[in-house]
Amino acid sequence: QVQLVESGGGLVQPGGSLRLSCAASGSIFSNSVMAWYRQAPGKQREWVATLGSGGGRDYADSVKGRFTISGDNAKNTVYLQMNSLKPEDTAVYYCKLSIIRLGRPYEYWGQGTQVAVSS
C-alpha cells in the first residue's frame, strides 16, 4: 500500500516562495508519474504540474514560469518549488502518484498541505 505525505505549506506574503514536499512510502513501482494538484475553497480541484516517469515536466498555464516540479529518487520524494506566489495560489495542495501495475491503473493521493498567500 502506497502512502503519500505532503509537507511545506504555510502562510507566505505575495511574491514570496515556498517549497512543498511529497514523501512516498510503501511499494513504489517503476514507470510512475507524480503530479501536484490544488483545490481552493468552493472550487474544483485543478491540476498544477506533472513529473513523468521519464523526467518530463508539464505545468498549468497559471503557474508556468513560477513553479518547478522535481524529484529525488533516493528519498522517494517529489517537490514543488513555488516562487512569486500570488493570492490566487492559495489552496490545499495535493500530490498524486499514478502507476500501471499488472496492466491496471492505480492512483494514490496525499492528505494535502495548506498554502495561504496573503499580506
BAFI-3210 file (N, C-alpha, C; in Angstrom, 3 decimals, decimal comma, padded with zeros to 6 digits):
// residues 119
n [1|2|3|4|5|6|7|8|9|10|11|12|13|14|15|16|17|18|19|20|21|22|23|24|25|26|27|28|29|30|31|32|33|34|35|36|37|38|39|40|41|42|43|44|45|46|47|48|49|50|51|52|53|54|55|56|57|58|59|60|61|62|63|64|65|66|67|68|69|70|71|72|73|74|75|76|77|78|79|80|81|82|83|84|85|86|87|88|89|90|91|92|93|94|95|96|97|98|99|100|101|102|103|104|105|106|107|108|109|110|111|112|113|114|115|116|117|118|119]
n.u [000,845|000,628|001,642|001,339|002,723|002,328|004,127|005,326|003,720|002,160|001,827|002,438|003,755|002,529|004,461|006,397|008,074|007,688|008,491|007,111|006,863|006,542|006,460|006,903|005,904|005,959|005,073|006,633|006,419|008,085|007,988|006,286|004,180|004,223|002,297|001,140|-001,691|-004,214|-006,641|-008,897|-011,100|-014,484|-013,984|-013,214|-010,952|-007,808|-005,352|-001,856|000,947|003,066|005,300|006,794|007,395|009,653|011,008|009,999|008,381|005,443|003,295|000,567|-000,904|-001,313|000,684|003,052|006,428|006,715|006,474|008,180|008,490|010,049|012,073|013,443|014,886|016,286|015,255|012,636|010,840|008,925|008,988|007,634|008,563|007,689|007,545|007,328|004,735|001,191|-001,907|-004,012|-002,928|-003,498|-004,539|-005,356|-002,833|-002,183|-000,463|-000,109|000,264|000,591|000,306|000,896|000,072|000,420|-000,995|-003,094|-004,562|-003,588|-004,123|-002,823|-003,269|-002,081|-002,592|-002,815|-001,614|-001,776|-001,608|-001,297|-001,505|-001,012|-001,104]
n.v [-001,186|002,142|005,193|008,701|011,696|015,035|018,086|021,284|023,439|026,620|029,994|032,735|035,796|037,724|037,355|035,913|032,752|029,188|025,782|022,783|019,417|015,967|012,960|009,585|006,346|002,764|000,390|001,276|001,527|001,059|003,239|005,250|008,127|011,359|013,976|017,293|018,756|021,237|022,722|025,189|026,768|026,171|025,711|023,652|020,876|021,370|020,646|021,098|020,547|018,107|015,396|013,276|009,726|009,446|011,742|014,027|017,213|019,039|021,889|023,745|026,547|028,692|028,594|028,336|029,092|030,068|028,006|024,954|021,550|018,730|015,814|013,534|010,697|008,994|009,604|009,090|011,183|013,936|017,303|020,626|023,593|026,816|029,970|033,585|033,930|034,290|035,719|034,216|031,716|030,505|027,646|024,202|021,948|019,003|015,929|013,426|010,059|008,097|004,944|002,053|-001,170|-004,539|-004,209|-002,617|000,512|002,648|005,054|007,200|009,364|012,121|013,650|016,361|019,753|022,934|026,017|029,400|032,563|035,712|039,126]
n.w [000,000|-000,923|000,489|000,649|001,763|002,191|002,788|003,975|003,459|004,284|005,558|003,511|002,205|-000,604|-003,541|-002,299|-001,534|-001,445|-000,725|-001,438|-000,289|-001,076|000,242|-000,438|000,578|001,054|-001,474|-004,260|-007,608|-010,753|-013,633|-012,771|-012,335|-011,103|-009,711|-008,988|-007,533|-006,804|-004,625|-004,064|-001,669|-002,415|-005,074|-007,955|-007,864|-009,267|-011,741|-011,382|-011,879|-013,481|-013,142|-015,178|-015,739|-017,248|-016,692|-017,827|-017,722|-017,000|-016,864|-015,490|-017,132|-015,421|-013,517|-014,796|-015,319|-012,785|-010,908|-010,084|-010,628|-009,210|-008,505|-006,077|-006,292|-004,571|-002,102|-002,451|-002,995|-004,103|-005,214|-005,070|-006,057|-005,389|-006,549|-006,580|-005,495|-005,581|-004,367|-005,476|-005,605|-003,277|-001,647|-000,902|-001,377|-003,163|-003,662|-006,186|-007,069|-009,881|-011,313|-013,380|-012,853|-013,346|-015,665|-014,862|-013,913|-011,236|-008,683|-006,221|-003,500|-001,550|001,717|001,628|001,842|003,298|001,644|002,009|000,695|001,506|002,547]
ca.u [000,000|001,399|001,216|001,959|002,593|002,780|004,552|005,948|002,769|002,145|001,420|003,516|003,327|002,612|005,817|007,269|008,328|007,557|008,777|006,319|007,443|005,638|007,252|006,182|006,325|005,269|005,528|006,731|006,733|008,680|007,053|005,316|004,014|003,851|001,670|000,598|-002,981|-004,599|-008,060|-009,282|-012,472|-015,541|-013,542|-012,821|-009,540|-007,177|-004,010|-000,826|002,188|003,308|006,639|006,613|008,330|010,879|011,571|009,337|007,643|004,387|002,730|-000,600|-000,547|-001,382|001,888|004,219|007,422|006,815|006,579|009,033|008,337|011,268|012,036|014,651|014,594|016,880|014,384|011,254|010,173|008,729|008,927|007,072|009,115|006,736|008,100|006,449|003,398|000,092|-003,055|-004,794|-002,298|-003,991|-005,278|-004,757|-002,068|-002,147|000,337|-000,731|001,099|-000,123|001,098|000,259|000,541|-000,231|-001,898|-004,202|-004,189|-003,771|-003,818|-002,695|-003,289|-001,690|-003,638|-002,855|-000,968|-002,386|-000,798|-002,040|-000,718|-001,739|-000,339]
ca.v [000,000|003,357|006,365|009,955|012,701|016,357|018,999|022,500|024,524|027,639|031,344|033,481|037,045|037,765|037,491|035,017|031,416|028,004|024,513|021,676|018,096|014,830|011,771|008,354|005,139|001,585|-000,197|002,243|000,801|001,800|003,842|006,040|009,533|012,167|015,238|018,166|019,385|022,135|022,990|026,327|026,641|026,436|025,484|022,309|020,561|021,606|020,159|022,123|020,148|016,675|014,869|011,996|008,657|009,698|013,011|015,142|018,087|019,854|022,823|024,529|027,890|029,624|028,517|028,198|030,126|030,377|026,762|023,912|020,233|017,950|014,625|012,960|009,268|008,361|009,871|008,826|012,438|014,902|018,655|021,706|024,891|027,846|031,310|034,685|033,486|035,232|035,327|033,193|030,418|029,974|026,407|022,988|021,301|017,555|015,196|012,211|009,067|007,267|003,811|000,929|-002,399|-005,696|-003,712|-001,882|001,839|002,954|006,408|007,411|010,779|012,550|014,270|017,770|020,733|024,243|027,167|030,652|033,700|036,882|040,147]
ca.w [000,000|-001,060|001,237|000,265|002,805|001,788|003,826|003,499|003,302|005,304|005,192|002,886|001,591|-002,064|-004,031|-001,577|-002,051|-000,612|-001,364|-000,942|-000,428|-001,037|000,502|-000,717|001,270|000,586|-002,726|-005,343|-008,823|-011,847|-014,582|-012,035|-012,681|-009,958|-010,075|-007,960|-007,740|-005,730|-004,523|-003,250|-001,173|-003,367|-006,441|-008,347|-007,791|-010,548|-011,959|-011,302|-012,535|-013,591|-013,371|-015,826|-015,390|-017,980|-016,280|-018,459|-016,819|-017,574|-015,902|-015,841|-017,578|-014,315|-012,690|-015,663|-015,107|-011,360|-010,148|-010,634|-010,037|-009,280|-007,682|-005,507|-006,294|-003,396|-000,963|-002,859|-002,694|-005,174|-004,686|-005,860|-005,705|-005,768|-006,455|-006,988|-005,136|-005,685|-003,536|-006,144|-005,385|-002,013|-001,846|-000,375|-002,430|-003,049|-004,629|-006,692|-007,727|-010,843|-011,767|-014,047|-012,238|-013,947|-016,677|-014,275|-013,414|-009,821|-008,260|-004,786|-003,140|-000,225|002,523|001,307|002,702|003,062|001,250|002,071|000,227|001,976|003,242]
c.u [000,885|000,786|002,018|001,685|003,182|003,205|005,102|005,006|002,851|001,636|002,616|002,950|003,353|004,036|006,812|007,359|008,073|007,997|007,983|007,044|006,346|006,482|006,390|006,775|005,480|005,867|005,462|007,215|007,407|007,585|005,940|005,313|003,537|003,279|001,254|-000,728|-003,232|-006,100|-008,299|-010,717|-013,496|-015,179|-013,238|-011,325|-008,933|-005,755|-003,017|000,411|002,312|004,784|006,471|007,673|009,668|011,534|010,958|008,496|006,625|003,749|001,451|-000,166|-000,479|-000,121|003,166|005,161|007,619|007,049|007,495|008,791|009,632|011,151|013,412|014,383|015,129|015,995|012,918|010,363|010,066|008,506|008,169|007,632|008,195|007,349|007,082|004,991|002,393|-001,043|-003,898|-004,156|-002,760|-004,886|-004,660|-004,095|-001,925|-001,165|-000,366|000,319|000,217|000,803|000,234|000,875|-000,276|-001,303|-003,061|-003,737|-004,495|-003,391|-003,799|-002,569|-002,758|-002,831|-003,790|-002,109|-001,462|-001,336|-001,694|-001,114|-001,503|-000,783|-000,944]
c.v [001,242|004,455|007,577|010,987|014,006|017,170|020,256|023,659|025,507|028,946|032,109|034,746|036,949|038,071|036,575|033,645|030,359|026,794|023,416|020,364|017,045|013,577|010,529|007,199|003,972|001,083|000,837|001,508|001,693|002,332|004,620|007,485|010,279|013,491|015,998|018,737|020,370|022,372|024,138|026,140|027,025|026,205|024,013|022,102|020,691|021,065|021,309|021,747|018,636|016,403|013,465|010,990|008,806|011,029|014,226|015,929|018,905|020,692|023,437|025,936|028,883|029,652|028,433|029,392|030,498|029,131|025,787|022,609|019,457|016,748|014,222|011,474|008,558|008,520|009,567|010,038|013,300|016,268|019,569|023,013|025,967|029,209|032,333|034,367|034,628|034,796|034,223|031,808|029,773|028,772|025,317|022,270|019,815|016,974|013,895|011,341|008,217|006,169|002,859|-000,332|-003,558|-005,261|-002,900|-000,518|002,001|004,400|006,480|008,899|011,006|013,260|015,763|018,626|022,119|025,280|028,395|031,792|034,959|037,850|040,481]
c.w [000,000|-000,202|000,786|001,345|002,308|003,005|003,175|003,287|004,449|004,771|004,657|002,261|000,073|-002,522|-003,362|-002,215|-000,991|-001,416|-000,680|-001,200|-000,363|-000,926|000,324|000,083|000,788|-000,717|-003,837|-006,586|-009,842|-012,762|-013,882|-012,527|-011,442|-010,433|-008,833|-008,430|-006,609|-005,770|-003,554|-002,779|-002,230|-004,814|-006,687|-008,136|-009,183|-010,579|-011,981|-012,114|-012,524|-013,826|-013,918|-015,434|-016,096|-017,661|-016,939|-017,473|-017,587|-016,484|-016,423|-016,225|-016,420|-013,455|-013,509|-015,490|-013,659|-010,508|-010,864|-009,891|-010,231|-008,361|-007,200|-005,360|-005,055|-002,164|-001,249|-002,590|-003,948|-004,540|-005,634|-005,321|-006,256|-005,501|-006,930|-006,704|-005,161|-004,770|-004,163|-006,102|-004,080|-002,256|-000,985|-001,540|-002,141|-004,055|-004,984|-007,376|-008,629|-011,330|-012,582|-013,466|-012,775|-014,939|-016,157|-013,763|-011,930|-009,570|-006,739|-004,520|-001,740|000,474|002,266|002,313|002,300|002,702|001,259|001,693|000,546|002,650|004,597]
res [q|v|q|l|v|e|s|g|g|g|l|v|q|p|g|g|s|l|r|l|s|c|a|a|s|g|s|i|f|s|n|s|v|m|a|w|y|r|q|a|p|g|k|q|r|e|w|v|a|t|l|g|s|g|g|g|r|d|y|a|d|s|v|k|g|r|f|t|i|s|g|d|n|a|k|n|t|v|y|l|q|m|n|s|l|k|p|e|d|t|a|v|y|y|c|k|l|s|i|i|r|l|g|r|p|y|e|y|w|g|q|g|t|q|v|a|v|s|s]
***
